[in-house]
Amino acid sequence: MKINGTNHTNFNPYKQQIQKQTEVKKAIQTKDQIEISSQAKQLQETDKTSEKRAAYVQEIQQAVNSGEYKVNPEKAAQKMLEFWSK
């Protein structure tokens, strides 16, 4: 059976699908990027422990390891109440 009519040499019914596939491939190839704001950088720097705090923690750690550290139960209970009441 021969169909006579205009000859469409440039006609490709799958052209739109091919274009969509190439767009998806381009989207997949892009890499994620992250940009940290100056405020976030500043917060990260302030999050670092100071020398005084590190010395205090070391002192408490040595006292706990040697068995000399004593817990004040009233002070601990007061701190717990303050924390849970907020």
HUFEN-V883607 format. One record per backbone hydrogen bond with DSSP energy under -0.5 kcal/mol. CO is the residue of the C=O (numbers start at 1). NH is the residue of the N-H. E is the energy in kcal/mol with one decimal. If there is no record, write none. Layout:
((CO;NH;E) (CO;NH;E))
This chain:
((2;4;-0.6) (6;8;-0.8) (7;9;-1.1) (8;11;-0.5) (10;12;-0.6) (12;15;-1.6) (14;18;-2.1) (15;19;-2.2) (16;20;-2.2) (17;21;-2.2) (18;22;-2.0) (19;23;-2.0) (20;24;-2.2) (21;25;-2.1) (22;26;-2.0) (23;27;-2.1) (24;28;-2.1) (25;29;-1.8) (26;30;-0.8) (37;41;-2.0) (38;42;-2.1) (39;43;-2.2) (40;44;-2.1) (41;45;-1.7) (42;46;-1.9) (43;47;-1.1) (45;48;-0.9) (50;54;-2.2) (51;55;-2.2) (52;56;-2.3) (53;57;-2.5) (54;58;-2.2) (55;59;-2.2) (56;60;-2.2) (57;61;-2.5) (58;62;-2.1) (59;63;-2.0) (60;64;-2.5) (61;65;-2.4) (62;66;-2.0) (63;67;-0.8) (63;68;-1.8) (63;69;-1.3) (64;67;-0.6) (71;73;-0.9) (72;76;-2.3) (73;77;-2.4) (74;78;-2.3) (75;79;-2.3) (76;80;-2.0) (77;81;-2.4) (78;82;-2.3) (79;83;-2.2) (80;84;-2.6) (81;85;-1.8) (82;86;-0.7) (83;86;-0.6))
